[in-house]
Amino acid sequence: MQTRTWITAWLLLLPAMALLALFTHYPAIANLFHSFYSTPKGARPVVFIGLDNYRNLVEDPIFWQALRNNLIYAVGTIPLSIALALLMAVWVNGRIAGKGFLRLAYFTPTILPMIAVANIWLFFYTPEYGLIEQVSRSLGFPSHNWLGSQSTALLCVMIVAVWKEAGFFMIFYLAALQSMSPSLAEAAAIEGASRWYYFRRVTFPLLMPVTLFVLVNAVINAFRVVDHIVVMTRGGPDNATELLLYYIYEIGFRFWDSAYAAALTMVLLVLLGLAALAQFAFLERRTHYR
């Protein structure tokens, strides 16, 4: 009987395991092997070159700038997106007028394609006649090329990402808040606890499983940015918005150096793996699932 149960369980897991192995594990392993070879070009065959791609990576200044930009992008977008998502979820979960409209308004950026979002914000940032320029000019500020300046281009891209992702993360927090028993709030009110104390001591600890899930997804999203970079800046000006995955895209599909792109991809996979392990190692202890 126990053997039959194990066989049934493995058969049920087999389709998901096959898809995971086919579309996740096998490409990663194949990419690792490809990173140790040269890129075939014309009549020149593939040659095993060992760690040469990784040596070139260490000596590549654009790679280090892209990595630095990506870290700044992640640090700037992840905490702000999660904080806004939590704030919006708490706000629309309360007894307020028109909360259905507010939920729709907060979630609308999520359902828009990123290309459409990038084009909308591209109009906002347009010099001379963009929306932001019109507002700043009415306030007496001089004209500024937001996406054409090294000092503001990355910040502008980060604002777009926060605007797009905060509503998506809000849905998870809102679902978790609605699943909480109202008796907890009633008991806290009887004990005389303030709203802030109740949120800090009861609500937020119970939201930690959702926060862990949202944080993992936010980190992954921060390192897989390509589409709105292509539309808005193409990595410029002077590599100011060159992010790691966009650099991989350029190397692989613009310069057709697939082997070097494979080495860059392995670095990205290692970074994401280490980030996920760190999150689970530090946050899992503070996560309560009941």
N, C-alpha and C positions, 0 to 999 in steps of 0.2 A: 504493500500500500504506500509506504513512504517512497519507494523507488518510483512508483507511478506518479506521485505528486511532484517529485523532482523533475521527472521527464516532462510533465505538463508545464511546469514553471519555466524550464529552459526553452521549450517550444514556443511559449508565449513571449519570451524575451528575444527569441531568435530574429524576428523581423527588425526590431529596433536595433539590435546589436549589429545586424548585417548592414543596415543603413549607416550606422555610426562608423563602422569599420570602413565602409566603402567611400563615404564622403568626408570623413574627418581623419581617421587614423592613417589610412593608406596615402592620402595626399600629403600629410605631414611627413611621413617616412620617405615618400618619393621625393619630396622637396629637399629633405635633408641630404639624400644621396646626390641629387642634382647640384647641390651647392658645392660639391667637391669636384665638379667637372667644369670644363670651359663651355662657352656657348658656341654651338655649331653655326658657322657663317659661310655660305656658299659651298665651295669644295673642301673647306677645312672641317675635318670631322671633330667629334667630341673627344677631348683629351682629359685624362685624370690629372688635376692640378693640386690636389690636396687642400691645404688651408689658404691658398693664394687669394681666394675671394674674400676670406675673412681678414687677411692682412690688408688687402685693399680697403676693406671697410673701416678698419682702425685708422687708416691714413686718409680717409675721405672727409674733408671738412664739411661738406654739405650734409653728410649723414649725421654728424654731431650737431649741426645746427638744427636739422629736422628733429632729432631726438630731443634737443633742448626745447624747441618750440612745442613739441608734443607734450612734454612734461609740464610746461607752463600752461598749455591748453587744458590738460587734465586737471591740474590744481585749481585753475580758474573756473572751470565749468562744473566739475563734479559736486563740490560742496554747495555751490549756489543752486544748481538744479535740484538737488535733493532737499535743500532747505525750502526753496520755493514750492516744491511739490508737497512737502509736508504742511506748509503754511496754507496753501490753497485747499488741501484736503480737509484740514481742520475747519477752515472757513466755510466751505460748501457743505460740510457735514452738520453744521449747526442749524438752528431754526431761524433762517433768514428768508426774506422775500426774494423770489426770483432765483432760488438756488439751482433750479434746473437749467435756466439760461446761463448762469455762471459756470456750471459744470460743462455745458456745451462749449462755451467761449474758451475755457481753459484747455479743453481737449481738442479743439479744432486744429491747432497747429500740428498735432500729432498725426492726423489723418491726411494731411497735405503731403504730396511727394517732396522730397528734399530739393529737387531741382526747382520746383515751383516756389518753395520757400526762399531759396537762394535768389531767384529772380525778383521776388517781392522786395527782399532786403537790398538787392542791388539797386533798385529804384530809390529806396530810402537813402542810400549812401551816395547817390550820384552827385557829383559836384555841381554847384550853381543852382540846379533846379530840383534836387531831391528833397524829400520831405524833411529830413533832418536839417538840410541846408536852409530850407525855408523857415523852419522854426528858429534855428540859431541866428539867422540873419535878422529876423524880427526882434530878437533880443539884443541885437547890436554886436554880435560876435562876427569875426571875419570868416570868409569862406575857407573851407578846408577839404582837401581830398582824403576822405577817410580811408578808403581802400588803397590809395596810392601812396600813403605815407608809412614808412617803416614803424613809426611810433604808435600807430593806431590800427594798422591792418589786422594784426592778430587779435586784438581786442574786439574789433568789429565781427570777426568770424566767431569768436567765443560767445558774443551776445546772441547771434543767430542760433547757435547750438543750445544755449540755455532756453531761449524762447521755444524751440522745437521740442525739447525733451522734458521740460518740467511738467507739462500737461500729461505726458505718458506715464511718468512716475507717480503723478497724483492719483491716477486710477487705482494703483495697487494700495496706496495708503488709504484711499477712501473706502475700498473694499474691506481692508483690515479694520478700520474704524467702525464700519457698519456691522461687523461681525462681533464686536465687543458687547458684552452684557451690560445693559443700562443699570443693573443693580450695583455695579462698581461705582458709577458716578453718584448714585443715590446714597450709598454707604459713605462715600467721601464727603458728600454735602452734609450728612447728619453729623459727621465728626468735625465739621467746621473747616475742612480743607479748602484752600483757595483754588481757583481754576489753574493757576500756574503750578501750584504744588501738586495737584492731581495729575496734570499733564507730565510733569517731570518725574513723579514717583510711580505713576500707574500707567498712563497712556503710552509714553515713549518706551519704557521697558517692554511692554507688550507688543510694540511695533518693531522690535529689533529683528525678528525673522524677515519681515518685509524690507527693513532697512538693509540687511545683509544681501538680500536678493537684488534690490535696486542698486546697491553699491557695486556689485559684481557686474551688472549690466551697464552701469554708467562708466566703469573703467574700460570695458570692452568697446563701448561706443566712442569713448574719447580717443581710442587708438585705431579706429577703423573709419576715419574721416577721409572721404575722397570727393563725393559728389558736389557739395557746395564749395569746396576749394576749387574744383574745375570751373564752376560757373563764375565765382566771384573774383578770384585772385590768381589762379593757376600757380600758386606757390610764391608769388611776388608780393610786394616789390623787393627785389634783391634777396629772395629766399626768406623773407620775413614771415610768411605763412606756409612755408614748406614743412608739412607734417610727414610722419614716417610712412604711413601707408600710401600717401600721395607720391612720395619719393619712390617707393617700390613700384607704383603704377608707372611713373615716368621711366624708370630704368627698364622695366620689363616690356612696356608697350610703346614707348616713344623711341628709346635707344636700342631696343631689342637685345638687351643683355640679360637673358633669362637666368643664367647661372648666378650672376651677381645679385639679381633680384631675389633669387632663392636664398642666398646667404642673408640678405636683409630681412626676408620673411622669417627665417629661423630666429633671428634676433628678436623680432617682434613677438613670435610665439613664446620664446623664453621669457620675455618681459611680462607678457600677459599671464603666463603660468605662475611666475614668481609673485605677481600682484594678487592673483587669486589665492595662492597659498597663504600669503601674508594676511589677507582679509579674513580667511577662515580661521587662521591661527589666533588672531587677536580678537575678532568679533564673536566667534563661536562660543567663547567662554561667557560672554555677556548676553547671549541669545537664549531666550526662554520660549519654548514651543508650546507651553501650556500655561 
